[in-house]
């Protein structure tokens, strides 16, 4: 539900609230990566694929970068699940941050290669800084939701 809400806010970008749109864009990556680490099953391939296609169509009017990177992420999380399950929460936070760092960087590189979009270092650094600021509160929030469900 959070993923659908965040996707809806991100693709309906409001020019007056660009910072809010960026927060939800980062939040989508948090959700995608978090569920990839903690909820490993075959349905994640569909969730990742359709989330990537949805972002690509509505943000870029092309199909490519998000779908490709999200599918690579879910494959990576699927294959490394045994290793990730032994990590303590602090290591998981590091994995989440590094995954966000690499996925957004890769999305921008793939966008530049496939569609000749300009790589914006300022935008990338803004997203990384925002990811770092939101990392602990978001992780705490997700942990509380998980504890509430169980």
Buried (B, 14 or more C-beta within 10 A) or exposed (E): EBBEEBBEBBBEBEEEEEEEBBBBBBBBBBBBBBBBBBEBEEEBBEBBBBBBBBBBBBBBEBBBBBBBBBBBBBBBBBEBEEEBEEEEEEEBBEBBBEBBBBBBBBBBBBBBEBEEBEEEEEEBEBBBEBBEEBBEEBBEBBBEEEEEEE
